[in-house]
Amino acid sequence: MLTPMTNLRCHQQSCLMLNKLNRRHLVSLIAAGAATAALPVPAFALTEARAKALVDQVVAEINRVIASGKSVNAMIRDFERIFSRYADVSIIARSTLGQDSRRASNAQLRAFTSAFQSYIARKYGKRFREFIGGRIEVQGVRKVKSWHEVQSLVYLKGSSPFRVLFLVSDRSGRDLFFDMVIEGVSLRLTERTEIGAILDRNKGNIDGLIADLKKAG
């Protein structure tokens, strides 16, 4: 459990990150990622071309949903499908739970992963209409340590374009993204802080966290 002072520092860090993301955190519709301790091991089979191809597909599907004219609930369902298909959801969920994942049972981890996936879709998908008339463009890719960083630019009406990085690995046996970085701010760290705050409110009770997560977003 976090001490009150640690909890305060986490809250301040979360506020700073969320203020910087502001409306741009919508880009994390399918966002999240692995904690530093759980970063991908070397994956020699993954190439720059494959990493870019994955993000090209993700971006194409996001752009189609943006232009679909569907209801917000339908968009949320589409985003959950995209997230589950192209993100390393198990690693992302375990990462946001942090050290507390070590004391969770297998059943709790499965329940948390499912609740987290839907929470991400609701949290960011319901703001999707802000993207109507905008687009995401993939710009390039480079290898960073044991993963690949795919660079993109996001264009919104009335705003200057801003940079978003997709971090891609094949650690889980498939090419998947495990984090997104918006103008230098990691979504995985932001969500880890948010999940930690919900767990604190439940006095460390993982079942309580799961129940709250099903209602959050």
C-alpha positions in Angstrom: 0.0 0.0 0.0 1.2 3.5 -0.7 1.9 6.0 2.2 -0.1 9.2 2.3 2.9 11.1 1.0 3.5 8.7 -1.8 -0.2 8.8 -2.7 0.0 12.6 -2.8 3.1 12.5 -5.1 1.2 10.0 -7.4 -1.8 12.2 -7.5 0.3 15.3 -8.4 2.1 13.3 -11.1 -1.2 12.1 -12.5 -2.6 15.6 -12.6 0.5 16.9 -14.4 0.3 14.2 -17.0 -3.5 14.5 -17.5 -3.2 18.3 -17.8 -0.6 17.9 -20.5 -2.7 15.3 -22.4 -6.0 17.2 -21.9 -8.2 16.5 -24.9 -5.3 14.9 -26.8 -5.5 11.9 -24.5 -8.3 10.7 -26.8 -5.5 9.3 -29.0 -5.1 6.6 -26.3 -8.4 5.1 -27.4 -6.5 1.9 -27.6 -3.7 2.9 -25.5 -1.7 1.5 -22.5 1.5 -0.5 -22.2 4.1 -2.5 -20.2 5.8 -1.2 -17.1 9.5 -0.5 -17.2 10.2 -3.7 -15.4 8.1 -5.6 -17.9 9.5 -4.1 -21.1 9.8 -6.6 -24.0 12.8 -8.9 -24.2 14.8 -8.8 -27.4 12.6 -9.9 -30.3 14.9 -10.4 -33.3 12.2 -11.5 -35.7 10.4 -8.1 -35.5 11.4 -5.8 -38.3 10.8 -2.1 -39.0 8.5 -3.0 -41.9 6.4 -5.3 -39.7 6.2 -2.8 -36.9 5.1 -0.1 -39.3 2.6 -2.4 -41.0 0.9 -3.1 -37.6 0.5 0.6 -36.9 -0.6 1.3 -40.4 -3.4 -1.2 -39.9 -4.3 0.2 -36.4 -4.5 3.8 -37.8 -6.5 2.7 -40.9 -9.1 1.1 -38.6 -9.2 4.1 -36.3 -9.7 6.5 -39.2 -12.5 4.3 -40.5 -14.3 4.4 -37.2 -13.8 8.2 -37.0 -15.5 8.6 -40.4 -18.2 6.0 -39.8 -20.9 8.3 -38.4 -21.8 5.6 -35.9 -23.2 6.3 -32.4 -20.8 6.7 -29.5 -21.7 3.3 -28.1 -21.0 1.7 -31.5 -17.6 3.5 -31.7 -16.7 2.3 -28.2 -17.4 -1.3 -29.3 -15.3 -0.9 -32.4 -12.4 0.6 -30.3 -12.5 -2.3 -27.8 -12.3 -4.7 -30.8 -9.3 -2.7 -32.2 -7.6 -2.6 -28.8 -8.1 -6.4 -28.1 -6.7 -7.2 -31.6 -3.6 -5.0 -31.8 -2.6 -4.2 -28.3 -0.7 -6.6 -25.9 -3.6 -6.4 -23.5 -2.3 -9.0 -20.9 1.0 -7.2 -20.6 -0.7 -3.8 -20.5 -3.1 -4.8 -17.8 -0.5 -6.5 -15.6 1.7 -3.5 -16.0 -0.9 -1.0 -14.8 -1.6 -3.2 -11.8 2.1 -3.0 -11.0 3.5 -5.0 -8.1 0.0 -5.8 -6.9 -0.2 -8.2 -9.8 2.1 -10.5 -7.9 -0.5 -11.1 -5.2 -3.4 -11.4 -7.5 -4.8 -14.9 -8.3 -5.0 -16.2 -11.8 -8.8 -15.7 -11.7 -8.3 -12.1 -10.5 -5.8 -11.3 -13.2 -8.2 -12.6 -15.9 -11.1 -10.6 -14.5 -8.9 -7.5 -14.2 -7.7 -7.8 -17.7 -11.2 -8.1 -19.1 -12.4 -5.1 -17.0 -9.4 -3.1 -17.9 -9.9 -3.7 -21.7 -13.5 -2.5 -21.5 -12.5 0.5 -19.2 -10.0 1.7 -21.8 -12.6 1.5 -24.6 -15.2 3.4 -22.6 -12.8 6.0 -21.2 -11.4 7.1 -24.5 -14.0 5.9 -27.0 -16.7 8.1 -25.6 -14.7 11.2 -26.6 -14.2 9.9 -30.1 -16.5 12.5 -31.7 -13.8 15.1 -31.0 -11.8 13.3 -33.7 -14.4 13.7 -36.4 -12.9 15.6 -39.3 -9.4 14.7 -38.1 -6.9 12.0 -39.0 -3.8 10.1 -38.0 -0.8 9.7 -40.3 2.1 7.2 -39.8 5.4 9.0 -40.5 8.2 6.6 -39.9 9.8 3.9 -37.7 13.0 3.2 -35.8 14.4 0.4 -33.6 14.8 1.3 -29.9 16.5 -1.3 -27.8 14.4 -4.4 -28.0 11.3 -2.9 -29.6 10.3 -0.5 -32.4 9.0 3.0 -32.2 6.5 4.0 -34.9 6.0 7.7 -35.3 2.7 9.3 -36.3 1.1 12.7 -36.5 -2.4 13.5 -35.3 -4.4 16.2 -37.1 -7.5 17.7 -35.4 -9.6 20.5 -36.7 -8.4 23.9 -35.5 -5.3 22.5 -33.9 -1.6 22.1 -34.8 -0.6 18.5 -35.5 1.0 16.7 -32.6 3.2 13.6 -32.4 2.2 10.2 -31.1 4.6 7.3 -30.8 3.4 3.6 -30.9 5.8 1.2 -29.2 5.7 -2.2 -30.9 7.1 -5.6 -29.8 6.6 -9.3 -30.7 7.4 -10.4 -27.1 4.1 -12.2 -26.8 4.6 -14.2 -30.1 2.6 -11.6 -32.2 3.4 -8.1 -33.4 1.5 -5.9 -30.9 1.8 -2.4 -29.4 2.5 -2.1 -25.7 2.5 1.7 -25.2 1.7 5.0 -26.8 3.6 8.2 -26.0 1.8 11.5 -26.7 4.1 14.5 -26.8 6.5 12.8 -24.4 3.8 11.5 -22.0 3.5 7.7 -21.7 -0.1 6.5 -21.6 0.9 3.3 -19.7 2.3 5.4 -16.9 -0.7 7.6 -16.8 -3.0 4.6 -16.6 -0.8 3.0 -14.0 -1.3 6.0 -11.8 -5.0 6.0 -12.3 -5.3 2.3 -11.5 -3.2 2.7 -8.4 -5.5 5.5 -7.2 -8.6 3.3 -7.7 -6.8 0.4 -5.8 -5.9 2.8 -3.0 -9.6 3.8 -2.7 -10.4 0.1 -2.3 -7.7 -0.2 0.4 -5.7 -2.6 -1.7 -8.7 -4.9 -2.4 -8.2 -6.3 -5.9 -11.8 -7.5 -6.2 -13.0 -4.0 -5.2 -10.7 -2.5 -7.9 -12.2 -4.8 -10.5 -15.8 -3.9 -9.5 -15.0 -0.2 -9.7 -13.2 -0.6 -13.0 -16.3 -2.1 -14.5 -18.2 1.1 -13.7 -15.4 3.6 -14.6 -14.5 5.3 -17.8 
